[in-house]
Amino acid sequence: MAGMLYLVSLLWITANIYFLPFHVWTAGVIYPWFMTKGLTLYKDIIWLRMPFDMFLLSAWYRLFGASGSAYQLFIWVMFGLLVSIFLWVLKRIDRKIVYPACIFFLVFLFPLFLNVEVGELMVGLLVLLLFFLIHQYALTNRPVWALAAGICAGFTVATKQNTIFVVLILPFFQFYLYIRKQSMSRLMRSSFVYVFGLTVPFILIGVYFFFRGALYDFLYYSLYTVVGPYRNFTLLDHGDGLYIEFAYGILLLPCVFLWKQLGMQRKTAILLTLFVVALIPSLLPSYLSYRTFTSFALVSVAAGYLIRGLLHKKNTAWVRLSIVCGFIGYMTLVSRYMSAYNGFVRDNGFHREQYLTDWGDFEKRMAVWINENTHKQDRIISYGSEMIYLLSDRLPANKYTNFTPFILEPFVETTKVFTSNPPAAIVFDWAHPDLPRGLSTWPFLAYMRENYREVMRMDALVLYSKNK
């Protein structure tokens, strides 16, 4: 039966990934492609996130080539891997919740997260593994589980900086075990191996960037810039992900207060709650709903216990009413996403090759012109769709591929970078939303008007070629 459940899961994943409109995350195609061409993140191309998902994607593209369809296949594989790990974890924790938890997971997966990006998908997978490893440590108190949990937590943070608080969950449990009479020597040994495991991913990443001459750039852009200029620049209130976070909280409340009646261990209930709370900052900085995917698998575990508790004949009417209220609150908050998904399916239907992209036929025409009218070694800049780099098979002229004020400041210095080695061609979107926020005064724009000629235009999107 478990094999049949996994097969149904794969079919449902395939239907949603391949037969509904699929959002191709341009940065998830372009930046790993840059890496396959020998460029180094942070040093040769500015990147603000942690790099682990980019490393995996660049390895993937070396095997299958960089394209929207290759990215789509990677997402399908990751979903398939997530479901297999999810089922395995459920079996190891409590076989009685496998079916209700998996059904809940599949029912709400795509209505809430149809176009989740690779970073959040990978964090969701790693967090599920981390939950299992800490759960095993809490049950057995063996240091080997603490070591594995440290490594997994390290890779989680190495994927997204805003998951940093998950590293505190196991120390909390170590303190919990200590006050329950765990020996100090065992606690210290477990703490040491956990911290050692936590550092392993960062040691590997640090060594890589050190030998690439990019360690300072990595630290500057992934840490300093994110907690400084980026935080001050980014709008913090334009997403609706808090609706889903509140829905998670409402669903977890019965688990916190009725864990015995639900057949949960106290440690399991505490762990699920800690993870969901620790992952709330993963919504930052945009609060977009797909960022709540990071804790969705764990909420599905909680839902499995709730469904089992609802069906358990020995539970009182009060317990069942509490569970029903939890599900009503959850459904009330996520109903907007369910309705949007139903409308999405109704409007588009199930059929192949429906791609949601930020490039179209005009960008392809631009790329063809660039490819035919520049040399292979020539470099370009695209402040329209970044996919033009790949479509034209041309690399960026410098590391400033992101048209954002805090990245291009100080303007005088970045203008010197552009004018000292001018791009052979420039794609520029004069309707770019950051132009009114200070970028209209960037001196290079005046230089571009004087030294480049317009080749083709569609509305505000213009292709410029350097004057001979």
N, C-alpha and C positions, 0 to 999 in steps of 0.2 A: 504493500500500500504506500509506503514511503517513496518508493521508486515512481509510482504513478503520480503522486503529489508533486514530485520534482519535475516530471515530464509535463504535467499541466502548467506548472510554474514557468517552465521554459517556453511553452507555447504562448502563454499570456505575455511574457516579456517580448517574444519575437513579434507578436501582433502589434504591440504598442511601439516598439523601437523601429520596426521596419514597415509597418503598414499605416501608421499615423504620421502627420508632419513631425519631422525630427529637427531639432535645433542644433545646428553645427556651431559649436563654440569656436569662433575664428582663432582666438588666442591659443586654444588647445590644439590647433593644427599648426599654426605658424611658428610659435616659439620653440616647440620641440623640433620642427623642421630646421629652424636656424641652427639648433644644436647638432643635427645630423650633418650640417654643412661646415662644422668646425667652430662655430661661434660659441662663446661661453656666456651663460646667463650672468647678469649683473655687471659684468665687465664689458662685453661687446654689445649687449642688448639689456636695457633696464627691465628688471622684473621685480615686483614688490612682494609677491607671495613666496612661500617656502618652495623648494625645488623638487621634492620627491616625486610628485605626480608628473612633472615635466621630464624627469629622468626615465620614468616608465614609458611615457608616450614616445620619447625620442627613440628608445630601444624598439618599441612597437613599429614605428615608422621606418626604421632601418630594415625591418623584415617585410613590411607590407606597403611601404611607400606612404607619403604624406598626402592625405586627401580627406574630404568630408566623409566618404564612405569608409575609409580606414578608421577614422575617429568613431564613426557609428558602430563599427564592428567591435572596437575596443570597449565602448560603453555596453554593448550586448554581452560581451565576455565578462565584464565586471559585474553586471547584474546577475548573470548565471552563477558566478563564483560567490557572490553575496548570498544568494538563495541557498546554495549548497552548504555554506558555512552556517547560515541561519538554522537550517534543518538539523545539522550536526550538533550545534550548540543546544538547541531545544531538547534533543534526545539525551544529551549528557546532563542537562539540568533537571528536566522533568518530562518524561515521555508522554504524560497525560495531557500536556498542553501543546503538543506538536501540531495537531490539526487545527484547533481554534486559533492559535497564534499565527500559523502560516496563512490561514484563510483571511484573517484580519489584515495581515501584511499585503497580500495580493489584492484585496478589495480596494484598499486605500493607496496603494503604492503609486499608481500612475495618475489617478485624479489629483493627488497632491503634488507629485514630483515627476511629471511627464518629461520635462526637459531639464533635469538636474545636471549640473556640471560635474566634470570628472573629479575635481578636488573634493567636493562634498560627498560624492559617491565613494571615493576611497576612504575618506574619514569615517563614513558610516560603516564600512567594512572593518576598518582597523579598530573602531570603538567597540564593535560587536565582539571581536577577538579579545580586546582588552577586558571587556566585561567578563568573558568566560575565564580568562587567566586569573583575574583578581578573585573571581568567585571560587576557583579551585584553590587559590592560596588561602582564602578565608576558611575553606573547609579542611584543608590538610596542614596549613601552616608550614609548608615546605619551601625552602629558599629558591628551588628551581623555578617555581611558579612566579616568584617575585622577580627573578632575572628575566624570564620571558615577558612578564608584564612591563618591566622597564623598557625593554627593547621595543615592544609594541607601542607604548606610550611615546617613546622617542620618535618613532616613524609617524605617529599621528601628528605631533607638533611639527615635524619636518615636512608635513603636507600643508598644514594651515596653522599660522601663528595663533589664531584666535581660539584654538583648542587647548591652550596652555594649562587651563585649570584641571584637565583630566589627570595631570601628573600628580595632583594632590590626593586623589581618591585612595590609592593604596596606602600612603602614609597615614591617612585617616583610619583605615582599617587596622594598620599596625598599632596605632594608639588604642583603638577599640580592643584589640586582642591583649594589649599590655595591661589595660585596666581590668581585664578578665583573667589576670594571673599568668600571662605568658612570661617566660623567663626573659630577663634583660639580655642575656647572651644571644638567645635565638632572635630576639627583636633586632639587635644590632647587626647580626649576620644577615638577616633578611633585608634590612635597610641598606646595607652596603651593596649587596648584589643588585638590589633594585636601582640604586643610583648609578651603579656601574652600567647596568643594562640601558638605563635612560640616556647615558652619554654615548653609547656605541653609535647610533645613527649620526649624531652630530660630529663625532670624531671622524667617521667615514666621509661625511660631507665636507668637513673642514679640511681634511687631507686633500680631497679632490680639488677644491677651490684654491688651496695653497699652491699646489703644483701647476694649476692653471693661471697662477698670478692674479687671482680674483678674490682672495679671502677678504681683503678690506672692502671691496665692492659688495660682496655678499652680506657682510655685517652692516654696511652702511644702508643698503636699500631694503634688506629684509627686516632690520631691526630699527635703526635710527629713523629712517624715513617713514616707516609705518606708524611708529608711536609719536612722531613729531609732525612734519609737514602734511603727511597724508591724512592723519587724524583731524587736523585743523581744517583741511580743505573739504573733506567729504561730507556730504549731507547725510544726516543720521536718521531721517524720519520719512523716507519716501517708499519704504517697503511695507508689506502687510504680513510679515512672518510672525508677528506677535500673536496673531489670531491662532495660528497652529501651536505656538508655545503654550498659550493659555489652554488650548484643547488638551495638550499633553498633561498639563498640570491637573486639570479636572479629572482626567482618566486615571491619574496616579493616586489621587486622594483615597479612593477605597483600598488601594494596595497598602498605603501607609497605615491606615487605621484598622483594616480587616485582614491583615496578612494571614492570621491563623485560620480564619474561616475560609480563606481562598486556597489553603493548602500550601502556602509559601513558607519558606524559611525566613526568619527575620533578616538574616544577612542579605538574602536576595532582594527583599523589599527596600532595604537601606541602599544597596548598590544601585538599583534601578533609579531611585530618587536622586542619588548623588550624581549619577551620570547625566541625567536630564538637566539638573541644575547647573552642573559644570559646563555643559555645552550651550547654555543660553548665550554666552558671548560669541559663539560661532556665527550668530546672526550679523555681527558687526562686519563692515561699517554700514551696510545698505539695508539691513532688516528685510531682505527679499525672502519670500516664502520658501524657495528651494533650499535655502541654507539650513532650514530646520530638519533636513533629511539626516543630518549627522546622528540624531538620536531616535530616528523613526523605528529602526529594528528593535531597539530596547523597549520602546513604548508598545510595540507589537507583542513582545514577551509579556509585558504587564497585561495587555488585553487578553492574551491567552488564558492567564489565570482568572481574569474577571469573567470571561465566558464560561470557563469551567465552574467557577463559583456560582454563576447564575443558574447553571443546569444541575448543580448538586442538590439533591432532594433533601438533605439534612440541614441545609442552611435555612435560617429563619426568614420570614417575610421582610424583616427590617434589613437584613444583609442583602437580600435580592433587590429591595427598593433602592438601597444605596448604590448598588452596581448599575441598575437601570438609570438612575439619575446621572451617574458618571458618563454613561454612554449618550444620554440625551444632551448633556452639556457639550460633550465632544462633537456630536453630530451637528449641533446648532452652530458651533464655531467653524466647522469645516464644510458646512453645506454650500457655501459660496464657491468653493473649489470643486465640489462634486457637480454642481450645476454648470460651472464653466467647462468642466471636462465633458459632460454630456453634450453640451452645445458644440464643443470642439469636434467630437466624434460625428455628431449629426451634420455639421457643416462641411466636414472634409471627407468623411467616409474612410474605410479601410482599403488602401491600395498602395502599391509600391512607389518609392522614389518621390516622397513628398519632403522636401528640405526647406527649412527656415534658415535663411542665410542673410548676411549683410552685404552680399554682392550679387550682381545679376549680369545680364548680357552686356550692359554698358561697361562695367568693370572688366569683363572678359575682353571687350574690344580694346580698352586701354592697355591691358596686359599684353595683348597680341602686338599692339603698336610698339610698346616698350621692348618687347623681345626682338622684334624685327629691326628696330632702329637704334639699339644700343648694343654694346659688346658684352660678352659674358662676364668680363671683369668689372664692368661699370656697376656703380651702386646707385640706388634710388631711395626716395623717401615717399611713403604713402601715408598721408593723413586723411585718407578716405577709408576704404576697406583694407585691412592688413593682408587680406587674401591675395591682393595684387602682387605681393612679393613672390608668393608661390606660383601663381598663374603665369607670371612673366619670367620666372626662374631667375630673379635678381635679388641680391641681398641688400640690406639697408646700408646707407652711406655712413651712418654712425649709430651710436647706441640710443639716441633719442627717438625711439619709434613711438613713444607715447606722447600725444599732443595734449599735455596737461600743464597748467601754470606752475605748480610746485616742482614738476620735473624739469621744466625748461628754465627755471630761475637759477642763478641770475641771468637775465636775458642777454646782457652784453657778452658774457662768457660763452653761452651756447651759440650765439650768433657767430662768434669767431670760429667755433667748431664747424659750423655749416659752410661759412665762406672760405675757410682754409682748404676745404676739400668738398667743393660743391657737388651735389647729386647730379647725375646725368639727366634725371627726370624726376618730377615731383607730382604727386597726386594730392590735391588739396580740396578740402570741403569747406567752402566759405560759409556754410550754415552750421559749422561745428558749434556745439553748445558752449564750449569753453572760450570761444572768441569774445563774447561780451564780458567774461570774467577776468579780463586783463590781458589776454593773449593778442588782442588787436594791436597792442603797442609793441609787440615783439619785433625788434629791428630787422630780423631776417625777412619778414614779409615785404618790407620795402625793397630789400635787396632782390627778392624773387621777382617782383614786378619789373625791375630794371634790367635784369640779366636773364630772364626766361621768357619764352614766347608761348602763347596758348596754342595747344595742338587740337584739343577737342573738349567739349563741355556738354554737360547735361545738368540743367538747372544750376545749382551751386557747386557741383562737383566738376573740377577742372583738371586736365592733364597739362602740365607744363614741360617744355623741353629746354635745356640750356642753350643759350645763343652760341653759335659757332664763333 
